[in-house]
Amino acid sequence: MKNILYKLFLLGLLFTVSCKKNITSLNVNPNRPLVVSSESLFANATVNLSDLMAHTNVNYNNFRLFVQYWTETIYRDETRYNLNQRSITDRWWATLYRDILRDLVESSQQVDKEGLNAAEAKNRKAINELLKVYSYYVLISSFGDVPYSEALNIENIQPKYDKASDIFAAQVVNLNAALASFDVSGGAYGGADFILNDDVAGWVKFGNSLKMRMGMLIADSDPATAKTMVEQAAPNVILDNTENIQMHFLSAPPNTNPVWEDLIQSGRHDFVAAKPFVDSLKAKNDPRLASFFDAALTPGKGFVGQNPGSRASFNDFSAPSSKVSDPTSPFFYFDFAEMEFYKAEAVERGFSVGGTAQEHYNNAITASIEEWGGTPVEAAAYLAQPSVNYLTAAGDYKEKIGVQSWIALYNRGYDAWTQWRRLDWPKLNLPTGAAPNFADDETPQVIVRLSYPVIEQNLNKVNYDAASAAIGKDRKTQKLWFDKF
């Protein structure tokens, strides 16, 4: 009887509670909100993008190896272009589409629902658009043709691939529209902006600097469009080192420099300096050498690099410097040196950007040396050397600018790889042991493209096959549409 009365009491209690309160709210997890703010989505996208571009983690980012800044010590697959074993291209692709572009699209959708003032809403959308353009620029300059018009649709898991040149043209339109929509009198993301700290005018600089970079990307494949883009952007890009655009990392995890996480926090000794880069720095008495690398731990070795692809004892070769691996060391999206190298090249190509090629070349090198802690005196002495001086250095403008921008873009592997593919300087040799990673009918050469992800080959095969045929073949030696020479 007591048991029956107890059950009746519980039923009555539940009835009373259900009448007073809708307990369906218990099904809602407060740690997984159904609606995420535009600030949170934007912040997540910028952190993911910055980490992706800055990483040294071989599962994602191997571009420092491709341009032979670094080489691996024991496990050398990535230096030798064996990228499928770790599904590296799958991760690069997925991070850009899923963790960056998708968040930026959803952030813009949320802006319209948040009751922001007109200026703030416009600026948020414009910043999102700049980062979307940046992300698609990375995708098409990595792979070539990729999904675009049918991308980011969860209902379509087999999107078609669009031509890279068409995607590029669409991004130019989007970039120009975003730049035209900024209202610098208003704010944007406030404290959620980890890159420019809500400096809307700085985002305008970001957009124009991106426009300059994209214009120079197609300088050989579409010189008329390149000229228009570069001439429009040139007056509005970064104009000195104080305007450099960078992701600011913090001293404590989880918001630290990914290089610190990969090299110091992990306790691993996976990377040392590559011989071609160190030898070039030493031959030119480059004052940045000690900022780029530490001397080898073995006494008497000094600054020394290993041949890319060859096994290396960590202590016998120079490692990336403590400056590079500091937890607060920033990732640079754009800097003054890069813009000045573009302007030097633009002058040589007949674009109207003002000044002479030599002036911009000198400005670029000086800016880079000072950015890495050098002095104007050191920069002047470096530029005075016949091997560096623009009037006496070896080769044509592509060789002079190519070699010096290779040095200045150190630790920005992706940007350096893209610049190297455009200008074809310096001349890099195939890493030791790379030949077995090429197809039987493929001439081994330094990698110029990422092959499509394996998951695309398996789950989107019809569109993958069409894209592969359209670009030539899905190979790491297949030059992309912008890479004409």
C-alpha positions as CSV (number, residue, x, y, z in Angstrom):
1,M,0.0,0.0,0.0
2,K,2.8,2.4,0.9
3,N,4.5,1.7,-2.5
4,I,1.2,2.5,-4.3
5,L,0.7,5.7,-2.4
6,Y,4.4,6.7,-3.1
7,K,3.9,6.2,-6.9
8,L,0.7,8.2,-6.8
9,F,2.5,11.0,-5.0
10,L,5.3,11.1,-7.7
11,L,2.7,11.2,-10.5
12,G,0.9,14.0,-8.8
13,L,4.2,15.9,-8.3
14,L,5.2,15.5,-12.0
15,F,1.7,16.6,-13.1
16,T,2.0,19.7,-10.9
17,V,5.5,20.5,-12.2
18,S,4.5,19.9,-15.8
19,C,1.6,22.3,-15.4
20,K,3.8,25.0,-14.0
21,K,6.9,24.6,-16.2
22,N,7.7,23.3,-19.6
23,I,10.4,20.7,-18.9
24,T,11.3,20.4,-22.6
25,S,13.9,23.0,-21.8
26,L,15.9,20.2,-20.2
27,N,16.6,18.9,-23.6
28,V,18.6,22.1,-24.5
29,N,22.4,21.9,-23.9
30,P,23.5,25.3,-22.7
31,N,27.0,24.5,-23.9
32,R,25.8,24.0,-27.5
33,P,23.7,27.0,-28.4
34,L,21.4,26.8,-31.4
35,V,22.3,30.3,-32.3
36,V,25.9,31.6,-32.4
37,S,26.7,35.3,-32.6
38,S,28.4,36.8,-35.6
39,E,31.3,37.8,-33.4
40,S,31.9,34.2,-32.2
41,L,31.7,32.8,-35.8
42,F,34.1,35.5,-37.0
43,A,36.5,35.0,-34.2
44,N,36.6,31.2,-34.7
45,A,37.2,31.7,-38.5
46,T,40.1,34.1,-37.9
47,V,41.7,31.9,-35.4
48,N,41.4,28.8,-37.6
49,L,42.7,30.8,-40.6
50,S,45.7,32.2,-38.8
51,D,46.6,28.9,-37.2
52,L,46.3,27.1,-40.5
53,M,48.6,29.6,-42.3
54,A,51.1,29.8,-39.4
55,H,51.3,26.1,-38.5
56,T,54.4,24.0,-38.9
57,N,52.4,20.9,-38.1
58,V,53.2,18.5,-41.0
59,N,49.5,17.3,-41.0
60,Y,48.5,20.6,-42.4
61,N,51.2,23.0,-43.5
62,N,54.4,21.9,-45.2
63,F,55.2,25.0,-47.3
64,R,58.3,25.9,-45.4
65,L,59.6,22.6,-46.6
66,F,58.6,23.1,-50.2
67,V,60.5,26.4,-50.5
68,Q,63.5,24.9,-48.6
69,Y,63.6,27.1,-45.6
70,W,63.5,24.0,-43.4
71,T,64.0,20.3,-43.8
72,E,63.0,17.4,-41.6
73,T,65.4,15.5,-39.4
74,I,64.1,11.9,-39.2
75,Y,60.7,11.6,-40.8
76,R,61.1,13.1,-44.2
77,D,58.0,12.2,-46.2
78,E,56.7,15.7,-46.4
79,T,60.0,17.2,-47.5
80,R,59.9,14.6,-50.3
81,Y,56.3,15.5,-51.2
82,N,54.7,12.3,-49.9
83,L,51.5,14.0,-48.7
84,N,48.9,11.2,-48.9
85,Q,50.2,9.2,-46.0
86,R,48.9,11.8,-43.5
87,S,45.9,13.0,-45.6
88,I,47.5,16.4,-45.6
89,T,45.7,17.9,-48.6
90,D,42.4,16.6,-47.1
91,R,43.1,18.6,-44.0
92,W,44.1,21.8,-45.8
93,W,40.9,21.6,-47.9
94,A,38.6,20.8,-45.1
95,T,39.9,23.5,-42.8
96,L,39.4,26.2,-45.4
97,Y,35.9,25.1,-46.4
98,R,34.5,23.8,-43.1
99,D,36.2,25.8,-40.4
100,I,36.8,29.1,-42.1
101,L,34.5,29.7,-45.1
102,R,31.4,28.1,-43.5
103,D,31.8,30.2,-40.3
104,L,32.3,33.4,-42.3
105,V,29.1,32.7,-44.4
106,E,27.1,32.1,-41.2
107,S,28.6,35.1,-39.5
108,S,27.3,37.4,-42.3
109,Q,23.9,35.7,-42.0
110,Q,23.7,36.4,-38.3
111,V,24.7,40.1,-38.7
112,D,21.2,40.8,-40.2
113,K,19.5,39.3,-37.2
114,E,21.4,41.2,-34.4
115,G,20.0,44.7,-34.6
116,L,23.3,46.4,-35.3
117,N,23.6,49.9,-36.5
118,A,24.1,50.4,-40.2
119,A,27.8,51.1,-40.2
120,E,28.7,48.2,-37.9
121,A,26.6,45.8,-39.9
122,K,28.2,46.8,-43.2
123,N,31.7,46.7,-41.8
124,R,31.2,43.2,-40.3
125,K,29.9,41.9,-43.6
126,A,32.7,43.6,-45.5
127,I,35.4,42.1,-43.3
128,N,33.8,38.6,-43.6
129,E,33.9,39.1,-47.4
130,L,37.6,40.0,-47.4
131,L,38.5,36.8,-45.5
132,K,36.3,34.7,-47.8
133,V,38.2,36.2,-50.8
134,Y,41.5,35.5,-49.0
135,S,40.4,31.9,-48.4
136,Y,39.3,31.2,-52.0
137,Y,42.5,32.8,-53.2
138,V,44.4,30.2,-51.1
139,L,42.2,27.3,-52.4
140,I,42.6,28.2,-56.1
141,S,46.3,28.9,-55.8
142,S,46.8,25.6,-54.0
143,F,44.7,23.2,-56.1
144,G,43.4,25.1,-59.2
145,D,39.8,24.4,-60.0
146,V,37.7,23.8,-56.8
147,P,34.0,23.8,-55.8
148,Y,32.7,27.3,-55.6
149,S,29.2,27.9,-57.1
150,E,27.9,24.7,-55.4
151,A,30.2,24.8,-52.4
152,L,29.2,25.2,-48.7
153,N,25.8,23.5,-49.2
154,I,25.3,20.7,-46.8
155,E,22.5,19.3,-49.0
156,N,25.0,18.8,-51.9
157,I,27.9,16.6,-50.9
158,Q,29.1,16.3,-54.5
159,P,29.5,19.9,-55.7
160,K,30.9,20.6,-59.2
161,Y,34.3,22.2,-59.6
162,D,34.5,25.7,-61.1
163,K,37.4,27.0,-63.2
164,A,40.0,28.7,-61.0
165,S,40.2,31.7,-63.3
166,D,36.4,32.1,-63.0
167,I,36.6,31.9,-59.3
168,F,39.4,34.4,-59.3
169,A,37.3,36.8,-61.4
170,A,34.4,36.4,-59.0
171,Q,36.6,37.2,-56.0
172,V,37.8,40.4,-57.6
173,V,34.2,41.5,-57.9
174,N,33.5,40.5,-54.3
175,L,36.7,42.2,-53.1
176,N,35.9,45.5,-54.8
177,A,32.3,45.4,-53.5
178,A,33.6,44.9,-49.9
179,L,36.1,47.7,-50.2
180,A,33.4,50.0,-51.5
181,S,31.0,49.2,-48.6
182,F,33.3,50.0,-45.6
183,D,32.3,52.9,-43.3
184,V,35.4,53.9,-41.5
185,S,33.4,56.1,-39.1
186,G,31.9,53.0,-37.5
187,G,33.2,50.0,-35.7
188,A,32.9,46.3,-36.6
189,Y,33.7,43.4,-34.3
190,G,35.2,45.1,-31.3
191,G,37.2,42.8,-29.0
192,A,36.4,39.8,-31.2
193,D,38.8,41.2,-33.9
194,F,42.1,39.5,-33.0
195,I,43.8,40.7,-36.1
196,L,43.2,44.4,-36.3
197,N,41.5,45.2,-33.0
198,D,38.5,46.8,-34.6
199,D,40.6,49.1,-36.8
200,V,38.2,49.4,-39.8
201,A,40.7,51.6,-41.7
202,G,43.2,48.8,-41.2
203,W,40.8,46.3,-42.8
204,V,40.6,48.6,-45.8
205,K,44.5,48.3,-45.9
206,F,44.0,44.5,-45.6
207,G,41.7,44.5,-48.6
208,N,43.9,46.6,-50.8
209,S,47.0,44.7,-49.9
210,L,45.1,41.5,-50.8
211,K,44.1,43.1,-54.1
212,M,47.8,44.0,-54.8
213,R,48.8,40.4,-54.1
214,M,46.1,38.9,-56.2
215,G,46.8,41.3,-59.1
216,M,50.5,40.3,-59.1
217,L,49.4,36.6,-59.0
218,I,48.0,36.9,-62.5
219,A,50.6,39.3,-63.9
220,D,51.8,36.7,-66.4
221,S,48.4,35.1,-67.2
222,D,46.3,38.2,-67.5
223,P,48.5,41.3,-67.5
224,A,45.7,43.7,-68.4
225,T,43.6,42.8,-65.3
226,A,46.7,42.7,-63.2
227,K,47.7,46.2,-64.2
228,T,44.2,47.5,-63.3
229,M,44.2,45.8,-59.9
230,V,47.7,46.8,-59.0
231,E,47.3,50.4,-60.0
232,Q,44.0,50.7,-58.1
233,A,45.5,49.1,-54.9
234,A,49.0,50.6,-54.8
235,P,48.2,53.9,-53.1
236,N,46.1,52.2,-50.4
237,V,48.3,49.3,-49.3
238,I,50.5,49.0,-46.3
239,L,52.9,52.0,-46.5
240,D,55.4,51.2,-43.6
241,N,56.1,48.6,-41.0
242,T,53.8,50.2,-38.4
243,E,50.9,49.1,-40.6
244,N,51.9,45.5,-41.0
245,I,48.8,43.2,-40.6
246,Q,49.3,40.3,-38.2
247,M,47.6,37.8,-36.0
248,H,48.6,38.6,-32.4
249,F,49.2,35.4,-30.4
250,L,49.3,35.3,-26.6
251,S,51.9,34.0,-24.2
252,A,49.7,31.3,-22.6
253,P,47.9,28.3,-24.2
254,P,45.5,27.9,-26.0
255,N,46.1,31.2,-27.9
256,T,49.8,30.8,-28.5
257,N,51.9,30.9,-31.7
258,P,51.4,27.5,-33.5
259,V,55.1,27.4,-34.2
260,W,55.8,27.4,-30.5
261,E,53.2,24.7,-30.0
262,D,54.8,22.6,-32.7
263,L,58.4,23.1,-31.9
264,I,58.7,23.9,-28.2
265,Q,55.6,22.8,-26.3
266,S,55.6,19.4,-28.1
267,G,59.3,18.9,-27.2
268,R,60.0,17.6,-30.7
269,H,63.1,18.1,-32.8
270,D,61.6,17.6,-36.3
271,F,63.0,20.6,-38.2
272,V,66.4,22.1,-39.0
273,A,67.5,24.7,-41.5
274,A,67.7,23.8,-45.2
275,K,71.1,24.2,-46.8
276,P,70.0,26.2,-49.8
277,F,68.5,28.9,-47.7
278,V,71.3,29.1,-45.1
279,D,74.0,29.1,-47.7
280,S,72.3,32.0,-49.6
281,L,72.0,34.0,-46.3
282,K,75.7,33.4,-45.5
283,A,76.9,34.2,-49.0
284,K,75.2,37.6,-48.8
285,N,76.3,38.3,-45.2
286,D,72.6,38.7,-44.4
287,P,72.1,40.3,-41.0
288,R,68.8,38.4,-40.5
289,L,70.6,35.0,-40.3
290,A,70.7,35.0,-36.5
291,S,67.1,36.1,-36.3
292,F,66.0,33.3,-38.6
293,F,68.0,30.5,-37.0
294,D,70.0,29.5,-33.9
295,A,73.5,28.2,-34.3
296,A,73.8,24.4,-34.2
297,L,74.0,22.9,-30.7
298,T,77.2,21.0,-31.6
299,P,80.1,23.2,-30.7
300,G,82.0,24.8,-33.6
301,K,79.3,24.1,-36.2
302,G,77.8,27.6,-36.3
303,F,75.0,28.3,-38.7
304,V,74.6,25.3,-41.0
305,G,71.8,23.7,-43.0
306,Q,71.1,20.2,-44.2
307,N,70.3,19.1,-47.8
308,P,66.5,18.9,-48.1
309,G,65.3,15.3,-47.8
310,S,68.5,13.9,-46.2
311,R,68.5,12.6,-42.7
312,A,69.7,15.1,-40.1
313,S,70.9,15.0,-36.5
314,F,69.2,17.9,-34.8
315,N,72.2,19.0,-32.8
316,D,74.4,19.2,-35.9
317,F,72.3,21.7,-37.8
318,S,70.7,25.1,-37.1
319,A,67.2,25.1,-35.8
320,P,64.5,27.7,-36.2
321,S,65.3,30.6,-33.9
322,S,63.8,31.3,-30.5
323,K,62.4,34.5,-32.1
324,V,60.4,32.4,-34.6
325,S,59.3,29.9,-31.9
326,D,58.4,32.5,-29.2
327,P,54.8,31.9,-28.1
328,T,53.8,35.5,-28.9
329,S,55.6,35.7,-32.3
330,P,52.8,36.9,-34.7
331,F,51.7,35.5,-38.1
332,F,52.0,38.2,-40.8
333,Y,49.1,38.4,-43.3
334,F,50.8,41.3,-45.1
335,D,53.8,43.5,-44.5
336,F,55.4,46.5,-46.0
337,A,58.3,44.5,-47.5
338,E,55.9,42.4,-49.5
339,M,54.1,45.4,-50.9
340,E,57.3,47.1,-51.9
341,F,58.6,44.0,-53.8
342,Y,55.3,44.0,-55.7
343,K,55.7,47.6,-56.5
344,A,59.3,47.0,-57.8
345,E,58.0,44.3,-60.0
346,A,55.1,46.4,-61.1
347,V,57.4,49.2,-62.3
348,E,59.4,46.6,-64.3
349,R,56.2,45.4,-65.9
350,G,55.2,48.9,-66.9
351,F,52.4,49.4,-64.3
352,S,52.0,53.0,-62.9
353,V,52.7,52.8,-59.2
354,G,55.2,55.6,-58.8
355,G,58.9,55.5,-58.0
356,T,61.6,53.3,-59.5
357,A,62.1,49.5,-59.3
358,Q,65.3,50.1,-57.4
359,E,63.7,52.4,-54.8
360,H,61.0,49.9,-54.1
361,Y,63.4,47.0,-54.0
362,N,65.6,48.9,-51.5
363,N,62.5,49.8,-49.4
364,A,61.5,46.2,-49.3
365,I,64.8,44.9,-48.1
366,T,65.3,47.6,-45.6
367,A,61.7,47.0,-44.2
368,S,62.4,43.3,-43.9
369,I,65.7,43.7,-42.1
370,E,64.1,46.2,-39.6
371,E,61.1,44.0,-39.1
372,W,63.4,41.3,-38.0
373,G,65.2,43.6,-35.5
374,G,68.0,44.9,-37.8
375,T,69.1,48.6,-38.1
376,P,69.1,51.0,-41.1
377,V,72.9,50.9,-41.0
378,E,72.8,47.1,-41.4
379,A,70.3,47.4,-44.2
380,A,72.4,50.0,-46.0
381,A,75.5,47.8,-45.8
382,Y,73.6,44.8,-47.0
383,L,72.2,46.7,-50.0
384,A,75.7,48.0,-50.9
385,Q,77.0,44.6,-51.7
386,P,77.3,43.9,-55.5
387,S,75.4,40.6,-55.0
388,V,72.5,42.5,-53.5
389,N,72.5,45.9,-55.2
390,Y,69.7,46.1,-57.7
391,L,72.0,47.5,-60.4
392,T,74.7,44.7,-60.0
393,A,72.9,41.7,-58.6
394,A,72.7,38.7,-60.9
395,G,69.9,38.2,-63.4
396,D,66.8,40.0,-64.5
397,Y,64.2,41.6,-62.3
398,K,62.4,38.3,-61.7
399,E,65.6,36.8,-60.3
400,K,66.6,39.8,-58.2
401,I,63.1,40.2,-56.7
402,G,62.5,36.5,-56.5
403,V,65.6,35.8,-54.5
404,Q,65.2,38.7,-52.1
405,S,61.5,38.1,-51.6
406,W,62.2,34.5,-50.8
407,I,64.5,35.7,-48.0
408,A,62.0,38.4,-46.8
409,L,59.0,36.0,-46.7
410,Y,60.9,33.6,-44.4
411,N,58.5,31.8,-42.0
412,R,55.5,32.6,-44.2
413,G,55.8,29.4,-46.2
414,Y,52.6,29.6,-48.2
415,D,53.2,33.2,-49.4
416,A,56.8,32.3,-50.2
417,W,55.8,29.2,-52.2
418,T,53.3,31.2,-54.2
419,Q,55.8,33.9,-54.9
420,W,58.4,31.3,-56.0
421,R,55.9,29.7,-58.4
422,R,55.2,33.1,-60.0
423,L,58.8,34.3,-60.4
424,D,60.6,30.9,-60.6
425,W,63.5,32.2,-58.4
426,P,65.5,31.0,-56.7
427,K,66.3,27.8,-58.6
428,L,65.5,25.0,-56.2
429,N,66.7,21.4,-56.6
430,L,64.6,18.3,-56.0
431,P,64.9,17.0,-52.4
432,T,66.9,13.8,-51.8
433,G,64.5,10.8,-52.1
434,A,61.7,12.7,-53.8
435,A,61.7,10.7,-57.1
436,P,59.7,7.6,-55.9
437,N,56.7,9.8,-55.1
438,F,56.1,10.7,-58.8
439,A,54.0,8.8,-61.4
440,D,55.8,6.7,-63.9
441,D,55.1,9.1,-66.7
442,E,55.8,12.2,-64.6
443,T,59.0,14.2,-64.7
444,P,60.2,14.7,-61.1
445,Q,60.3,18.4,-60.2
446,V,59.8,20.7,-57.2
447,I,56.2,20.7,-56.1
448,V,54.0,23.4,-57.7
449,R,50.5,22.3,-56.7
450,L,48.6,20.4,-54.1
451,S,46.8,17.3,-55.4
452,Y,43.1,17.0,-54.7
453,P,42.1,15.4,-51.4
454,V,41.6,11.6,-51.4
455,I,38.1,12.0,-50.0
456,E,37.1,13.9,-53.1
457,Q,38.5,11.2,-55.3
458,N,36.4,8.6,-53.4
459,L,33.1,10.5,-52.7
460,N,32.9,13.1,-55.5
461,K,34.6,11.1,-58.2
462,V,32.6,12.3,-61.3
463,N,33.4,15.9,-60.5
464,Y,36.9,15.1,-59.4
465,D,37.6,13.3,-62.7
466,A,36.3,16.3,-64.7
467,A,38.4,18.7,-62.6
468,S,41.5,16.6,-63.0
469,A,41.1,16.4,-66.8
470,A,40.4,20.2,-67.0
471,I,43.7,21.2,-65.4
472,G,45.7,18.5,-67.2
473,K,46.2,15.9,-64.5
474,D,45.8,15.8,-60.8
475,R,49.6,16.0,-60.1
476,K,51.8,18.0,-57.8
477,T,53.9,18.9,-60.9
478,Q,50.9,20.3,-62.9
479,K,51.3,24.1,-63.1
480,L,48.2,26.1,-62.3
481,W,46.5,28.7,-64.5
482,F,48.6,31.7,-63.2
483,D,51.9,29.9,-63.4
484,K,52.8,30.4,-67.1
485,F,56.6,30.2,-67.2
